Amino acid sequence: MKKVKIIGAGLAGSEAAWQCSRRGVPVELYEMRPVRSTPAHQTSDFAELVCSNSLKSESENTAPWLLKEEMRRAGSLLIEIAKGCAVPAGHALAVDRALFAAKVTEVITRDPLITIRREEVSHIDEAELTVIATGPLTSDALANEIARLSVSTHEAGPVPPHLYFYDSISPIVEADSIDMSKVYLAARYDKGTADYINCPMSKEEYDVFYDALTVAESVEEKDWEKLNYFESCLPIEEIARRGRDTLRFGPMKPVGLRDPRNGKQPYAVVQLRQENLRADSYNLVGFQNHLKFGEQARVLRLIPGLANARFLRFGQIHRNTYINSPRLLDSTLRMKDHPAVMFAGQICGVEGYVESIATGMLAGIHTARLVAGEIALAPPRVTALGSLMNYVTNADPRKFQPANITFDLLPPLEKKVRDRQLRRKLQCELALVGLERWLDEAKQTAQPAMSA
Ligand SMILES: Cc1cc2nc3c(=O)[nH]c(=O)nc-3n(C[C@H](O)[C@H](O)[C@H](O)COP(=O)(O)OP(=O)(O)OC[C@H]3O[C@@H](n4cnc5c(N)ncnc54)[C@H](O)[C@@H]3O)c2cc1C
């Protein structure tokens, strides 16, 4: 059987490779690390989580839960591994990042149907069945090649074939450098277990911190104004620039975080989330930033409890590349002009770890069907998977931006339901029924493949 090429062994590529392999389809998996690294990855492991360790909410009937639940039912490898590497994080699924990547690497490496090639790919043969899953930090050479492949569709309209915005990552501190006498453990609104370390600030402490932050020096300050940020992942200094209290309504919001030592809600709170199972490191939740490292140390040590913090990683900022999928891809992630070439992961215009894994899973399932001479079946719109695909391939190409899964992407119920909780519960029920039907159909259909 001819091998499928999968490029990039990140979240989407690893999942896609395994989905092919479990259906008996051999894969050549190309990963450029460690030969060439990206600005955000730190290891040569597959499926490295480059920033936060959270795979979002596990509260039933939330949109992130629904997406993960559909993936569990469809047999996602990475979601299964995540469960085994979970660290306490209230109602969210957070993982030990090192363990998670090590386990994925181990499973993929020992898979007899997956051949691993540690090299940078810079050329795509559009006649070969290929999944491009090279992520937001796709190497420049391959980005140019993708532009070449996109050109005919690009010329059909005024919309650029690939786009980018800027994204940033949060700092991590060593646990034993946190002064525990200045902080307290709590979950917001006491939901789930009290797994977060909360650093409370009085108004005076907040003012000192705010003033230091807004004058701190950034990296590449001259380019500052030109940077095009992703709105849901803004650096703290950019949020602060928008008003004195903006941080208190964003990453430093104190609501629902009463200090058990005095029963009062602080003026502002910085939350720290456990990074790994050993609980020897914590990340500053939502504290991605673009300050010079020395400036970060100075400003972040003004946070109560972090006066002597040792930093394992400072915040950073990176370019984030994605293609104009509504223009370029069909509903099964194949290029309209080159149907043997598929895209998966963040590069196809989803945002987030789970969404990236989800599209990798779909690309793997679709590819395996094509190899078996069957047609690729898009998941139904009623599901979270289908709604995400619908957004990626049908959004307005003139203002296309990567998206997380939210209820806004799911179709509304036929009948109006006023109660929000009930409405979401019904949407989730319908989605899961739709998913089961799709899984059954995918097992049964055996029609001739299209051109690939
Ligand atoms: C700085 C940053 C921080 C982020 N933080 C978060 C976060 O906190 N939470 C969240 O949910 N999402 C976050 N994201 C978004 C996204 O979820 C992650 O980037 C996720 O890893 C995307 O998965 P992926 O499989 O698409 O890409 P990746 O996991 O990045 O995998 C792509 C792989 O392709 C390889 N590669 C690239 N070019 C080539 C080539 N030419 N040849 C061979 N191999 C190549 C890379 O080395 C990499 O291993 C962040 C993104 C960035 C850039």
The ligand as an SDF file (V2000), in Angstrom:
LIG
                    3D

 53 58  0  0  0  0  0  0  0  0999 V2000
    3.4040   30.8350   20.7700 C   0  0  0  0  0  0  0  0  0  0  0  0
    2.1110   30.0860   20.7400 C   0  0  0  0  0  0  0  0  0  0  0  0
    1.4250   29.8410   21.9400 C   0  0  0  0  0  0  0  0  0  0  0  0
    0.2400   29.1080   21.9140 C   0  0  0  0  0  0  0  0  0  0  0  0
   -0.4050   28.8750   23.0880 N   0  0  0  0  0  0  0  0  0  0  0  0
   -1.5280   28.1340   23.1050 C   0  0  0  0  0  0  0  0  0  0  0  0
   -2.1810   27.8230   24.3420 C   0  0  0  0  0  0  0  0  0  0  0  0
   -1.7270   28.2200   25.4090 O   0  0  0  0  0  0  0  0  0  0  0  0
   -3.3180   27.0870   24.2980 N   0  0  0  0  0  0  0  0  0  0  0  0
   -3.8330   26.6270   23.1340 C   0  0  0  0  0  0  0  0  0  0  0  0
   -4.8700   25.9440   23.1640 O   0  0  0  0  0  0  0  0  0  0  0  0
   -3.2440   26.8920   21.9520 N   0  0  0  0  0  0  0  0  0  0  0  0
   -2.1050   27.6410   21.8970 C   0  0  0  0  0  0  0  0  0  0  0  0
   -1.4900   27.9300   20.7040 N   0  0  0  0  0  0  0  0  0  0  0  0
   -2.1630   27.5840   19.4560 C   0  0  0  0  0  0  0  0  0  0  0  0
   -2.0970   26.1140   18.9920 C   0  0  0  0  0  0  0  0  0  0  0  0
   -3.0280   25.3860   19.7320 O   0  0  0  0  0  0  0  0  0  0  0  0
   -0.7500   25.4560   19.0830 C   0  0  0  0  0  0  0  0  0  0  0  0
    0.1460   26.1430   18.2760 O   0  0  0  0  0  0  0  0  0  0  0  0
   -0.7900   23.9650   18.6380 C   0  0  0  0  0  0  0  0  0  0  0  0
    0.4390   23.3700   18.9360 O   0  0  0  0  0  0  0  0  0  0  0  0
   -1.1060   23.8050   17.1660 C   0  0  0  0  0  0  0  0  0  0  0  0
   -1.0170   22.4480   16.8150 O   0  0  0  0  0  0  0  0  0  0  0  0
   -0.5000   22.0300   15.3670 P   0  0  0  0  0  0  0  0  0  0  0  0
   -0.4450   20.5500   15.3360 O   0  0  0  0  0  0  0  0  0  0  0  0
   -1.2870   22.7340   14.3650 O   0  0  0  0  0  0  0  0  0  0  0  0
    0.9770   22.6280   15.2840 O   0  0  0  0  0  0  0  0  0  0  0  0
    2.2740   22.2260   16.1350 P   0  0  0  0  0  0  0  0  0  0  0  0
    1.8760   21.5410   17.3790 O   0  0  0  0  0  0  0  0  0  0  0  0
    3.1010   23.4660   16.2160 O   0  0  0  0  0  0  0  0  0  0  0  0
    3.0050   21.1790   15.1990 O   0  0  0  0  0  0  0  0  0  0  0  0
    3.5560   21.5140   13.9660 C   0  0  0  0  0  0  0  0  0  0  0  0
    4.8390   20.7270   13.7770 C   0  0  0  0  0  0  0  0  0  0  0  0
    5.3180   20.8940   12.4450 O   0  0  0  0  0  0  0  0  0  0  0  0
    6.7300   21.0130   12.4780 C   0  0  0  0  0  0  0  0  0  0  0  0
    7.1400   21.7150   11.2480 N   0  0  0  0  0  0  0  0  0  0  0  0
    6.9640   23.0240   10.8930 C   0  0  0  0  0  0  0  0  0  0  0  0
    7.4170   23.2540    9.6430 N   0  0  0  0  0  0  0  0  0  0  0  0
    7.9020   22.0660    9.1770 C   0  0  0  0  0  0  0  0  0  0  0  0
    8.4930   21.6530    7.9450 C   0  0  0  0  0  0  0  0  0  0  0  0
    8.6900   22.5030    6.9480 N   0  0  0  0  0  0  0  0  0  0  0  0
    8.8770   20.3580    7.8130 N   0  0  0  0  0  0  0  0  0  0  0  0
    8.6880   19.4610    8.8210 C   0  0  0  0  0  0  0  0  0  0  0  0
    8.1320   19.7950   10.0140 N   0  0  0  0  0  0  0  0  0  0  0  0
    7.7240   21.0850   10.1960 C   0  0  0  0  0  0  0  0  0  0  0  0
    6.9940   21.7680   13.7640 C   0  0  0  0  0  0  0  0  0  0  0  0
    8.3120   21.5460   14.2070 O   0  0  0  0  0  0  0  0  0  0  0  0
    5.9430   21.1760   14.7010 C   0  0  0  0  0  0  0  0  0  0  0  0
    6.4180   20.0770   15.4160 O   0  0  0  0  0  0  0  0  0  0  0  0
   -0.2860   28.6380   20.6890 C   0  0  0  0  0  0  0  0  0  0  0  0
    0.4040   28.8870   19.5080 C   0  0  0  0  0  0  0  0  0  0  0  0
    1.5950   29.5970   19.5370 C   0  0  0  0  0  0  0  0  0  0  0  0
    2.3480   29.8550   18.2600 C   0  0  0  0  0  0  0  0  0  0  0  0
  1  2  1  0
  2  3  1  0
  2 52  2  0
  3  4  2  0
  4  5  1  0
  4 50  1  0
  5  6  2  0
  6  7  1  0
  6 13  1  0
  7  8  2  0
  7  9  1  0
  9 10  1  0
 10 11  2  0
 10 12  1  0
 12 13  2  0
 13 14  1  0
 14 15  1  0
 14 50  1  0
 15 16  1  0
 16 17  1  0
 16 18  1  0
 18 19  1  0
 18 20  1  0
 20 21  1  0
 20 22  1  0
 22 23  1  0
 23 24  1  0
 24 25  2  0
 24 26  1  0
 24 27  1  0
 27 28  1  0
 28 29  2  0
 28 30  1  0
 28 31  1  0
 31 32  1  0
 32 33  1  0
 33 34  1  0
 33 48  1  0
 34 35  1  0
 35 36  1  0
 35 46  1  0
 36 37  1  0
 36 45  1  0
 37 38  2  0
 38 39  1  0
 39 40  1  0
 39 45  2  0
 40 41  1  0
 40 42  2  0
 42 43  1  0
 43 44  2  0
 44 45  1  0
 46 47  1  0
 46 48  1  0
 48 49  1  0
 50 51  2  0
 51 52  1  0
 52 53  1  0
M  END
$$$$
